Amino acid sequence: MSGRSLPIELDYGYFETVQGYGQSTYGQSWVYRPARVDEIREVLQLAKQNGRRVCLRGSGRSYGDANYLEESITIDITRMDRILSWDRTTGILEAEAGVTIEDMWRHVLEDGYWPPVVTGTMYPCLGGALGMNVHGKNNYCRGTLGEHVLEIDVLNANGELKTLTPRDEEFFAIVSSAGLLGIITRVKIQMHAVNSGDLKVWAESADDWREQFELFEKFEHNSDYMVSWVDCFGRGAQAGRGLFHAAWYKETLDPKSLKEEKQDLPSLILGFFPKSMLWKILKKFCNRTGMRFVNWAKYVSGSTLGNNKMHDQSLVAFSFLLDYVPDWRRAYEPGGFIQYQTFVPKEHARRVFSRQVELQQEAKLESFLGVLKRHRPDNFLFSHAVDGYSFALDFKVTQKNRERLWKLAHQMNDLVLEAGGRFYLAKDSTLRPEDVAQWLGPEKMARYKALKSEWDPEGIFATAQSDRLGLTHRPR
Ligand SMILES: Cc1cc2nc3c(=O)[nH]c(=O)nc-3n(C[C@H](O)[C@H](O)[C@H](O)COP(=O)(O)OP(=O)(O)OC[C@H]3O[C@@H](n4cnc5c(N)ncnc54)[C@H](O)[C@@H]3O)c2cc1C
């Protein structure tokens, strides 16, 4: 690789391979892990001296190419991991940007609080989560993570620190703009008060697409969380079948359930099998035949044993289901996988998502996992949410299917655009510049460009994704 001779003048930098969580693409760059704002400034200076661009990286949980850039200087924020203050009377937490969702819930739960919005994994950090403005299974009623933030500190490309609040228009651009405008270093955020460490959870199977959407409509005004799994192998009358869950915070005070140890996920499955080994079993099923069976088995068990049942589940077990299987992404090795999540207004969602599944089946490239969520719109610059639904899909990538898979994604993207839908950079690997221009529209694109020249006049903040999407440009 050219330029490898960049002097690592700072003792917290290494030359490394970096990639998104899906492991389907990667880059090599100089990765620095500053622990203080002054050290970030030093890295920015180093980048300028060496004519390198800067890629921001949190916990690396974005699936595609949003958190690395070949031959760049990567600023990995995860060593900025201090909780700066916690007020148990107001529920306001102040933390550095490397503090993770896990750090937050562990810190506040015993005092009767829970993060207002959490992702399907507890490992993203505040900087990365706000870079994408993540949502949870409560997006339809609580909005995105950024909607609960009271204040952020942000460094521009010249190393100047600014404090922004939701009263500043720029706040709504820095949060959501995928690390392309500034570096979030400190966050003040409102936690959500809870009485119990458990949720009441309702499970109900859906036999087809119609039932899926009816369940969301039935619970959208009277639940705290909703999510549904879809079997993408179901066709004909079984198309769209799956298992829906709604959940509620509990009203009765239950201090015991708020203890950290009540939340920890078990290290053994069925009492004897180490869950650290589970991905190896999953790998054996990680093909069309295996996954057709896994999806069928999940549907059958959900529509019989688990159907129409109310049960208690800990906040952690309900929220971070994917963390149950450590290293589950390794089941997709060697080619990795892409996650593909699109957002469609409610009046078009059923038509678009059912057609997306038909296209997958026609191409024999069914997603191994399908997840439906309900959303509401927000005011952030690169907002992905709509008054509608999202459908998240996982596609295995192999050398043989890569070209066909991207073609399929482009067909599915076209359906989303025609329906006035949106995309999400945290889950994107396949968009083209014209798709992004249409999704954001001329006004937002112009606003982004104006802010880019203000916050980052020399255009040093970039990612592999932003180059691919035409949001930044490789220097000639
Ligand atoms: C198993 C799993 C489940 C998930 N579930 C959900 C879900 O339910 N909902 C959801 O919304 N997402 C979900 N995601 C996606 C994930 O939450 C987002 O990609 C999130 O942005 C990851 O945070 P991170 O700390 O890993 O950031 P990274 O992926 O490292 O970076 C994310 C973006 O933020 C930028 N960035 C990093 N640090 C900063 C900073 N300090 N200042 C400004 N920008 C910065 C980066 O340049 C990048 O563009 C899931 C991911 C996984 C792997």
The ligand as an ORCA input file, in Angstrom:
! r2SCAN-3c Opt
* xyz 0 1
  C     -25.965     -6.398     15.978
  C     -26.289     -4.987     15.588
  C     -27.551     -4.474     15.855
  C     -27.860     -3.162     15.502
  N     -29.100     -2.679     15.782
  C     -29.411     -1.411     15.447
  C     -30.678     -0.853     15.773
  O     -31.532     -1.510     16.361
  N     -30.921      0.442     15.430
  C     -29.976      1.217     14.809
  O     -30.254      2.388     14.550
  N     -28.761      0.721     14.499
  C     -28.470     -0.563     14.809
  N     -27.228     -1.062     14.515
  C     -26.260     -0.181     13.857
  C     -25.416      0.592     14.879
  O     -26.138      0.930     16.010
  C     -24.932      1.876     14.232
  O     -24.194      1.558     13.097
  C     -24.081      2.751     15.166
  O     -23.777      3.926     14.476
  C     -22.822      2.025     15.568
  O     -22.106      2.799     16.494
  P     -20.535      2.624     16.612
  O     -20.099      3.242     17.891
  O     -20.143      1.233     16.386
  O     -20.051      3.562     15.417
  P     -19.246      3.258     14.082
  O     -19.923      2.234     13.293
  O     -17.813      3.037     14.383
  O     -19.425      4.691     13.377
  C     -20.704      5.115     12.976
  C     -20.621      6.472     12.272
  O     -20.400      7.492     13.214
  C     -19.244      8.249     12.871
  N     -18.605      8.602     14.144
  C     -17.933      7.785     14.972
  N     -17.522      8.459     16.059
  C     -17.962      9.741     15.902
  C     -17.854     10.912     16.687
  N     -17.193     10.915     17.849
  N     -18.429     12.041     16.218
  C     -19.108     12.064     15.037
  N     -19.228     10.989     14.256
  C     -18.665      9.829     14.690
  C     -18.414      7.325     11.999
  O     -17.597      8.038     11.090
  C     -19.485      6.540     11.264
  O     -19.906      7.202     10.113
  C     -26.876     -2.353     14.863
  C     -25.610     -2.869     14.606
  C     -25.305     -4.170     14.959
  C     -23.937     -4.709     14.665
*
